[in-house]
Amino acid sequence: MTALILGSTAGWTIGWSIGIAVVFAVVALVVPILRLASDIGDRAADVNESLLKSVDHTAALGELEATSEAAEAIVAGLARGRNRLGG
């Protein structure tokens, strides 16, 4: 009878030990992943802010086509003036 009781207790002890080991292993794997995710989230806010600044700083590039057309018209006018002056 004593062997039956000890065997039963040993099974529970082994089961709990394995369960606790699995929980510790999962925690050991998940915690670094969560820390990395937190770092990525913190950096994402900085990246987003930088991109918003880039939008503001490059807004004038939308007028680049109009500037190019104006420059072409000016150059064409100078070429006509040079031709009329005999140059």
C-alpha positions in Angstrom: 0.0 0.0 0.0 2.9 2.4 0.8 4.4 1.9 -2.7 1.0 2.8 -4.3 0.8 6.0 -2.3 4.4 7.0 -3.1 3.9 6.2 -6.7 0.8 8.3 -6.9 2.6 11.3 -5.2 5.7 10.9 -7.4 3.5 11.2 -10.5 1.9 14.4 -9.3 5.3 15.8 -8.4 6.8 14.9 -11.8 3.7 16.4 -13.6 3.9 19.7 -11.6 7.6 19.9 -12.2 7.2 19.5 -15.9 4.3 22.0 -16.0 6.3 24.6 -14.1 9.3 24.0 -16.4 7.1 24.5 -19.5 5.7 27.7 -18.0 9.2 29.1 -17.3 10.3 28.2 -20.8 7.4 30.0 -22.4 7.9 33.0 -20.2 11.6 33.0 -21.1 10.7 33.0 -24.8 7.8 35.5 -24.6 9.4 38.2 -22.5 12.2 39.1 -24.9 9.7 39.2 -27.8 7.5 41.6 -25.8 10.4 43.8 -25.0 11.4 43.9 -28.7 7.8 44.7 -29.6 7.8 47.6 -27.1 11.1 49.0 -28.5 9.7 48.7 -32.0 6.5 50.6 -30.9 8.6 53.3 -29.3 10.7 53.7 -32.5 7.6 53.7 -34.7 6.4 56.9 -33.0 9.7 58.6 -33.8 9.7 57.3 -37.4 6.1 58.6 -37.9 7.1 62.0 -36.5 10.1 62.1 -38.9 7.9 61.2 -41.8 5.4 63.9 -41.0 8.3 66.4 -40.9 9.4 65.1 -44.3 6.0 65.7 -45.7 6.2 69.3 -44.6 9.7 69.8 -45.8 9.0 68.4 -49.3 5.6 70.0 -49.9 7.3 72.6 -52.2 8.2 69.8 -54.6 4.6 69.7 -55.7 5.3 73.0 -57.4 8.4 71.7 -59.2 6.6 71.0 -62.4 5.2 74.6 -62.5 8.7 76.0 -61.8 10.2 73.8 -64.5 7.6 75.1 -67.0 8.3 78.7 -66.0 12.0 78.2 -66.4 11.5 76.6 -69.9 9.4 79.6 -70.9 12.0 82.0 -69.7 14.8 80.2 -71.5 12.7 80.1 -74.7 12.1 83.8 -74.4 15.8 84.5 -73.9 16.6 82.4 -76.9 14.1 84.3 -79.0 15.6 87.6 -77.7 19.1 86.5 -78.6 18.0 85.5 -82.1 16.3 88.9 -82.7 19.4 90.7 -81.6 21.4 88.6 -84.0 23.2 86.4 -81.5 
